Amino acid sequence: MPALSAEEARRMSREERSKKIEELRAELMKLRTDMKTKGKVENPSALRELKKSIARLLTVQREEELKGG
């Protein structure tokens, strides 16, 4: 999964961002579980990309809250 850019996150609606955050968190949990049970994951950089994408979405969400929108 390619990393989500801040531009893409800003183009999403609030509901789309919330749904995407839930999806990414579920995927992150699955990868972490695989890492604990199997001892390794297929693509270790996927963990980093997922965490960064979640952080970008949360940042954009917070920016909008502060803006009042």
N, C-alpha and C positions, 0 to 999 in steps of 0.2 A: 504494500500500500504506500503510495507516494505521500510525502508529508503535506499537510494542509497549510496553505499560505494564509497570512493575515488578510490579504485581499479577498480571498475566497470566503473566509470567515465573515468578513464585513458584508459581503453580498448576501449572506444567508439571513433568513428571518430568525426571530428569536426562538420560535418553535423548532425550526430546522437545526439550529445550533444546539438546543437542549437535547434533541433526539440524537444528534451526532456525538455529543459528549457521552451520552449513555452507551451508545454503540462502541465507541472507542474504549471506554472504561471496561466494558464487558470483554472486549478483545484483549485488553491489557491483562485483565484478571486471568483469562484463559492462558495467555502466554506465560504468565508468572507461575501458574499452576503446572504447566508443562515443564517449566524449568525446574521446579521443585521435585516433581515426580520422576521425570526422565533424566534430569541432571543437565540437560542442554536443550536449546531450541534451534530450529532450522536456520533462522535469521536473527542473530543477536541484535543487530542494529534496528530491528523492527520495534524493540522495546523503547529505545531512545526516540524513534520517530513518533511512536504513539504518545509518549509522555509530552513531547514538544507540541504535537497537534492539540492535545487536550489543553495544555497551557495556553496556546494561542487562542483557542475558542473561549476559554474562561477570561482571558485578558480582554478580548473584544466585548464579551458580555458585560464585564465590569465597566469598560469604557462607556458603553451605552447607558448603564445604570447611573453613572456619574453625570453624564450629559443630560439625563432626565428623559431619555427616550426609550 
